[in-house]
Amino acid sequence: MIKKLLFLFLLLGKTISYSQNITLSEKAKVSILTCGLGPESYAMYGHTGIRIKDSLKGIDIVYNYGAFDFSTPNFIGKFVKGDLQYFVTYGNFIEFYYNYQYENREIIEQELNLTPLQIRDLHQQLNQSVFSEERFYTYKFIDRNCTTMVVDKINGILGKEYIKSNTTNQSYREILYPYMTDFYMKLGIQLIFGTKVDEPATRLFLPYEFKDAISATKVNGNLIEKNKATLLKVTQSELPFNWLNSIYSLITILLILVFLNKKWIQISYFILAGILGVFFSLVGLYSLHEEVLWNYNILLFNPLLLVFAWYLKKGIKDRIVLFGKVILALLLVYLAYMTTKIHFEIVWPFIALHFYWIGKIILQIKK
C-alpha cells in the first residue's frame, strides 16, 4: 500500500513539474468538465473543472477551483465571515475521473473551439495560478466560486465576455431553489439569504448553467463548443418520499404546538424565533458574504418577539397589545413582499402560526 501511494505521489509530482514547464503541441485540447451533484452541502450544485489534454506530450490534467482546507484554524468562523481562503488544485485526469466515479457523480465534457495560441496562453495562465500566490482567493458564493473563476479565465482568453448568463429573467434565488432537495437544508438556506439573491442573475455562477451557456455561445459566428460527450454516466436511484424531511413534518410540529395550547410553549417559541431574528441581523453585519445582507426574513423572525415574549410572561397587557400590533404590522409587510418570492411556499406555515398566535393573544386581552 505504501509503495502504491509513493508511486502515485511521484507520478503526480512528475506530471505537475513536467506540465508546468512544457510547451503544448498543436494537438492540445481544452475542455470544460461539468460534474454532477452530490449530497454534501458543498457539492449540491455540482462542480466545474478545466481539462487540458495533449496526447503528443503525454499531458492530461485537470485544474479545479474551489478547494478548501477543513484543517484551517477557525474554519467555521472564517467560512461564516466570508474570508476563508479557497485555492486552485491540479492533478491528472484519471484520478479526477475515479474520484467522481466513486462518488457516483456524472462528468460531462465540452471541448472548446480555441486556437493553439489561446490554448497555450490558457495553460500558462492556469499554471501561473497554481504555482504562485494567485493560487489562493477569497470565496464568494455567487461572485467567486469554482464556476465563475473558470468563466472569467475562458472569457479572458477569448478577449471578451462571450460566455455569459442567459437567465437574467430569473433571480439567483430562483435558479438555486431547484437544487436544494433536502427540505430543512432548503428552509435554512432560504431563510439566511438576503436581498442579493433576489436580484436578476447576471452572473454565470453554477456549473450546469455554465454548461448550457457554452453550448449556446458563438464567437465570430462559430460555436465555442467543438464537441460534447458524457464521459461518466451514472444511475441515480430515485429517493423515496421522506415525510420527516418535508414540509408536512414542519406543519405537523407547528400544529402540535397550537393544539397543546400552553403559554410556556408560546413564550419559548417566541424567544427562539426572536433569537433567530437577532442572528440574521448580526450575521448580516458580521459576514462579508453579500448574500446574507439585508435579510428581510427578520420581519418574520422578528427580534421584537423577544420583547413580546417578556411582556407575555410578565402579563403586562398594554405592552403585549402594543408590541403584538407592531409585530403583526411588520408581518403584513413581509407577507405582501413574499407573495412574489419562490420560497413563500416553505415559509408560509410560520407566517400562519405567528398571525394566529399573536392575533389570538391580542383578541383575548381586549375581550
N, C-alpha and C positions, 0 to 999 in steps of 0.2 A: 504494500500500500504506500509506504514511504517513497519507494522508488518511483511509483506511478506519479505521485504528487510532485516529486522532484523533476521528473521528466516533463510534466505539464508546465511547471514553473519555468524551466529552461526553454521550453518551446515557446511559451508566451513571451518571455524576455527577448528571445531571438527575434520573434516576429515583430515586437514593438521596436526594437533597435533597428532592425532592417527596414521596416516600413517608414520610420521617421526620416531616414536619410535618402531613400531611394527615389529616383525619378520614374514616374509611371510611364508605361508604354502607350502607344496609340490605341491599344486594345482595352485599356482600362475602362471600367463601367462604374457608374454611381447609381445607387437605387435607394429609395426610401422604404424602410421596413415599418409596417404598422402591425402592432402586436395586440392580441385580444385582451379582453377584460379579465380581471382577477377578483377574487372575493375580498382581498385586503383593501383597506381604505386608500392606500397609495397606488393600487393597481386597478381601481374600479373604473377608470376612464381609459385604460389601455396605455400603450407606450409607443413612442416614435424613435427610430434609430436611423443612422446613415450607414449604408454598406458601400465599401469601395473594394472592387474586385479587379485584379489584373492577373489573368491566367499565365501570361508570359513571364511575369515577375514572381509568381507564386504568392501573390498577396490576396487575402480575402478577410477583411477586417470590418468591424462594426464599431461606430462611435455612438456613445449613449450619453445624452444629457439627463440630468435629473437624479443622479446618485446622491445618497446621503449616508452619513455615518451615525448609527444608533449610539455609539460609544462617546459621541461628542458631549463634553461636560455641559450640564444643564440643558439637555436635548429638548425636553418638553417646553421649558421656558423660552428657549431660543425659537422653537417652532411657533409657539403661540405669539411671541412678539413679532416674528417675521424677519429676524436677522440670522436665521440658520443658513450656513454656507452649504450649498449644493455644488456638485462638480461633474465634469465630463469624464467618462471612463472609455476604455479602449481595449478591445480583445478580438480574438479570432471568431469567425462566423460559426464554426462548428460548435463551440462552447455556447454561444448565444442561442443557437438552434436547439441544442439539447436542454438548455435551461427552460425554454418555453415549452418544449415537448413535455418535460417533467411537470410543469405547471398546468399543462393541458390548455394552452392558450395559442390561438392561431397566429400565423405570420403571413402577412400579405406583402409582396414585393412589387414596387413600381420603379422600373428603370427610367432614369431621366434622360431626356434628349439634350445632352450637353456636349460641347466641343471638347476635344482633348486638352486644349489650353484651359478651359473652365474646370475640367476635372482635376488637372494638376494644381490649379490655383486653390480649389476647394480642399484637396488633400493637404496642401501646405498649410492652409489656414486651420484645418482641424488639428493637425499635428502641433501647430503653434499653440492652440488652445489646450491641448493635452499636456505639453511639456513646458508650460510657463505659468505665470500667476493667473493667466486668463482661465485656467482650469476651474477656478472657483468663482461662483457667482451667488448673489443673494436671490433666493427663490421667491417668486411671486405667483400666486395661484393662477391668475389669468395672464399677466403680462410677461412672465419669465419662467417658463417651465420646459419640460423635455420636448414639447412640440414647438413652442414659439421660438426657442433657440435654433431649432433646425430650419423653421420657416425663414427666420432672419438670415441664416447662413446661405440658404439657397437663393433667396431674393437678392442678397448681396452679390453673389456670383453672377446672377442674371443682369445686375445693374439697375434693377427697377423692381418695385413691388408688384410683380406679375401674379404671384400666388397670394390670394387674399380671401377673406371671408365673403361668402355669398349668402349669408344668413342674417343680414342686418335687419330683416323684418322680424327677427326673434331676439329676445333678450338672452343674456348669458344664463340666467336662471332657467329659462325655457329650454335651452339647449342641454343644460346639465341635468335637468329633472328626470328624464327617462333613464339615465344611467344609474340612478340610485334605486336599487331594487329592495334593499333592506329597509323596512318601514321606519323603524326607530332611528336608524342612522340618517335616513332621508329627513325625518322630522327634525332631528338635532341640527343637521347642516342647514336646512331651510330657515330655522329659527335664528341661527347665529349670523347668517348672511344679511348684509345691509343693502343700501340702495344701489351700489355699484353693479351688482349682478342683475339689476333690473334695467340697466342701460342696454341700448342696441348692441348686438355682438359684432363689433367692428374688428375685433382681434381674432385671428385664427389660432385657437389655443388648445383644441382637442385632437387626438390622433386620427380618429375616423373622419372628422370634418376636414382635416388636412388631406387625408387620402382622397376624399371626394373632390376637394378643390384642385388637387393635382390633375385628376382625370379631366377636369373641365378647363384647365388653363392652357392658353395658347401664347406662344412667344413668336412674334413676327409671322403670325399666321399658321404656325406649326404647333401641334400639341406638345406640351412639355413631357407628357407620359409616352415613353417609347414602347415599353412592354409592361404587362401586368400579369402577375401569377400568384396563386396561393401556394406558398412553399410548405406550409404546415397546416393541414386540415385536422380539426378536432371535432369530437362529438360531445356536445354539451347536453347532458341529461336534464330534462325539464324538472325543476324542483317542485314538489307538491306544495299545495297551498298550506301555509303555516298560520293558523288562526292567532297564535300567540304573538307572531311578528306581523301584525296587520292593524289597520285602523279599528277593526272590530274589538280587539282586546283593549285598545285605548278607550273606546266608547263604553265598554263593559266596566272598566275600572272606574271611570267617572260616574257612571250610573250607580254603581255600588256606593260611592261616596255620597251621592244625593239621597239614595234610599235609606242609608244609615242615619242621616239627618241629625248628626251630632255637632254641637257647637265647637267642640275641640278639634274635630276634623276640619271644619271650615277655617278655623283660625290657623291650624297647621298648614293647610293648603295655601292660604293667602300669604303666609310667611315664606313658604318655599317659592311661590310664584314671584313675590316681591324680591327675594334674594336673586332669583334668576334674572329679573329685570336689572338689578344692580350690576350683576355680572355682565350682561350685554352692554351696559353703559360703560363700565370700567374697561372691558376688553377692547372696546372701540377706541378709548383714549390711550390704552397701553400699547396695542398692537400696531405694527407698521403695515399689516395687511389691509389694503383699502377695501377689501370685500366685506369686512366686518364693521366699517364705519357707518354712521347714520342709520342705525338699526331701528326701524320703525316698529319692530316687534315688542319694544318696551311699552308700547301703547296697550298691548295685550298683557304681557307680564310686567305690569306697572310697578315701579319701586314704591309708589304711594300705597300699594297693597300692604306694605309693612306697617304704615301708619294706620291704615284702616283696620288691620288685624289687632293692633294695640288698643285702639278705642273700642273695638268689638269685645275684646277680652275684659276691658275695664267697665264696659256697659255705659259709656258716655254717649248718650243717644244723639244729641245735636251734632257732635263731631262725626259720628258714624254716618249720619244722613249727609252731612256736608261732603265728606271725602268720598262717600259712596256715589253721590251725584257727579262729582268731578271725574271719578274713575269711569263711570258709565258714559259720560260725555266724550271722554277720550277714546273709549271703546267703540262708540258710534263712529268716530272719525276713522278709527282703524278698520272697522267693518266696511265703511264706504270705500276706503282705499284698497282693501283686499279683494273686493269683488272682481277686479281685473287681473289679479295675480294667480299664477298657476298653482301655488301651494295653498290657496284658500281651502282646497278640498281636504287637506290634512290638519288644518288648524281650527276648523270650524267647531269641533267639539269643545275646545277650550273657550271659544267665544260664547257659545251657548251656555256653558256652565257658569261663566262669570256674569252674564246677563241674568241668568236665573237666580243664582245665589244672592248677588248683591241687590238686585231688584226686589227679591223676596224679603231680604233683611230690612230694606228701607220701608217697604209697604207695611211690614209687621210693626215697625216702630211708629209709623204715622197713624195706625188704627187707634 
